[in-house]
Amino acid sequence: MRSHARIIVHHDIHSQACPDTTLLWKALKQFETPSFDTFEFTSQYPSVNGSFLGIGAMKRRSAQM
């Protein structure tokens, strides 16, 4: 599906509890830079102490279609 998708969404892109999810998202952003713009939604509730979860979205650049 990756070669056909215009938008790809990943969940849990930042986590102090599981740092590999953060590393994966960073690697994907770097790898997909030629074809996709990336967006991050990582705001936390004030009661959350730390960095957890988040949504990462990749939108294919229209010039690539």
Steps between C-alpha positions, in 0.01 A plus 500: 500500500787740564562554129132593448416684822465876502481520880658263753426539871706353785398488865713513815785691336650627827536298815732520795375153599591346162776706334511274194171652380666842497802362315276335239309822435826698465633242252178499299499880476858498371442212257176643359613864469539486120136398449303607809445804720470404867277636774500427872222531755656448841329741740443352844248570773652719773462209744729277291853506631723418205480424131273218392297392199434751222394469138730539201362556152681485168339662195637421158620805314277565201797536265571130561157383375 
